[in-house]
Amino acid sequence: MSKVTEPWLSTVQATDHLKITDRTLRKLCKNGKLKYVQPGKKLLFRKSWLDAYALGFGKRLTPSERRELEELL
């Protein structure tokens, strides 16, 4: 059985999902309040990470998320 992974969301998709501006999104990332990855210059998000932020949960990467990120780089 293969594992289904969540698609990556762009900054535009993330701002649409959270109903915030690009500037606010980047400020949240810079201040360590929102979980994201940055392969190169792009910021990428998972919908579950955005939902976790909206609900007030943490932003740490799980070991499997970290391995998946390393595969992207």
Order of alpha helices (4+ residues) and beta strands (2+ residues): alpha-alpha-alpha-alpha
